[in-house]
Amino acid sequence: MTQTSDLHTRLAKLLDRDDALDLFRGAIGAESITGNEANFVAYLASQMEKRGIEAIATAEFEPGRPNIWGERKGTTSHSDNTSKRLLFIGHTDTVHVDGWREHWQGTEREDPFGAPLIDGEVWGRGSGDLKAGICASLAALSLLDAAGIRLKGDLAFAYVGDEESGQPGSGISAGVKDYTNRIKAGEIAKPDFTVYVEPTRLAVYPAQIGFYIADIKITGKSAYFGVPELGKDALKAAHSVMSALWSHSDDLKSRGHHDLIGEGFLLITGLTGGGFIAVPEECSLSLIRKLLPGESLDDAAREMEDVIRSAIVDPDIAVAISYPAGRDHPLGGSAAEIDPTLPEVRALSEAVAGAMAGRGTIEGAPFWSETPFFVNELGTPAVYCAPGDIRNCHTFEERVDIEEYFAGIVAFACFMARYCGVAD
């Protein structure tokens, strides 16, 4: 048996499952729909203190909306360049629960924050996205303490708000922007490697898509239906635009395949328009564009705008295009990737595989989250990895397999020990 597998076995036996489950259920019970992150941050502050995390600090990125972070210093000073600093980070906010109670009325699942354990799964809003990951990172530190393992390198923990979209005036990654700006300013030490605890079913994601959302308003001129020649049909113009955009998407798919995240494309997601027995004066489209690592958001948007404008042949038809979902870029979110063969990526993959059979595969993120702030802006390698299944998040089915959660704790603890080094 290898030294690594010995550590997995030892930690799995020492894991306090009752404590880990209580931590997780309490996190779900601390409602934190985007805008109300402070409620969960208060819970995290008490848990971080209880688990021996030091230098705990909070700061508001917007009034009443705090981030929280802290660290456990290693036995070797980070400043001497011989030890490493490992960061676990996740977002504190969740999407809304509109319709949840009505959907599950009269069942054990009725309370979206009740965190019932049903058939080996913990249910509730935020369970997968991403309180399982946050709790696994905290419980992993407690597990190392229970094993008497002291690390040479530093462990850092940061939990930030405003990642989710859907609430008015929010969802622009204001929390992580504030946190990474503090790193740039030297207020917070820069990590050497970052694990962002988005749900991956314990796969390791070293690459993720980029995106932009575009809202397109096409304006013509209304006219009575009996004299349509006096109008300018916005709906007809929109048909031409959509046909051109679908053709553009086919072209994007043909340009190349990324080994981890596939092809780029464009998806029209909404159409509204029409009038009352009249030539339609306005029509609005919404779309989302998937970008691959290496693609420029500016270039991609400019290309799409050229496609739209070339599809409208009537100079009296006006087009306005806006981009409502800026993240690390004013137009949207940048794609990001790191080398999947990096030793730390492989080490995390092996740590997960040792904790749960069939997990730890290296894949690509079919979503956008906040590692570009580290990879692209700070030059810090970052991956996604955590228990939970993104496919049931944001739905009435959100839940996490409890054995996967426990395995995540063991995996994170093993990776912490391997990456940071164990003190004699």
Sequence and secondary structure as in RCSB ss.txt:
>XXXX:A:sequence
MTQTSDLHTRLAKLLDRDDALDLFRGAIGAESITGNEANFVAYLASQMEKRGIEAIATAEFEPGRPNIWGERKGT
TSHSDNTSKRLLFIGHTDTVHVDGWREHWQGTEREDPFGAPLIDGEVWGRGSGDLKAGICASLAALSLLDAAGIR
LKGDLAFAYVGDEESGQPGSGISAGVKDYTNRIKAGEIAKPDFTVYVEPTRLAVYPAQIGFYIADIKITGKSAYF
GVPELGKDALKAAHSVMSALWSHSDDLKSRGHHDLIGEGFLLITGLTGGGFIAVPEECSLSLIRKLLPGESLDDA
AREMEDVIRSAIVDPDIAVAISYPAGRDHPLGGSAAEIDPTLPEVRALSEAVAGAMAGRGTIEGAPFWSETPFFV
NELGTPAVYCAPGDIRNCHTFEERVDIEEYFAGIVAFACFMARYCGVAD
>XXXX:A:secstr
  HHHHHHHHHHHH  HHHHHHHHHHHHHS  BTT HHHHHHHHHHHHHHTT EEEEEEEEETTEEEEEEEE  S
S GGGTSS EEEEEEE  B   TTHHHHTTTSTT STTS  EETTEEESTTIIIIIHHHHHHHHHHHHHHHTT  
BSSEEEEEEE      STT  S HHHHHHHHHHHTTSS   SEEEE    TT EEEEE EEEEEEEEEE B  BT
T GGGSB HHHHHHHHHHHHHHHHHHHHTT  BTTTB  EEEEEEEEE  SSB   EEEEEEEEEE TT  HHHH
HHHHHHHHHHH   TT EEEEE    SSBTTEE  EE  TTSHHHHHHHHHHHHHSTT   EEEESS  STHIII
III   EEE  SS GGGTTSTT EEEHHHHHHHHHHHHHHHHHHH B  
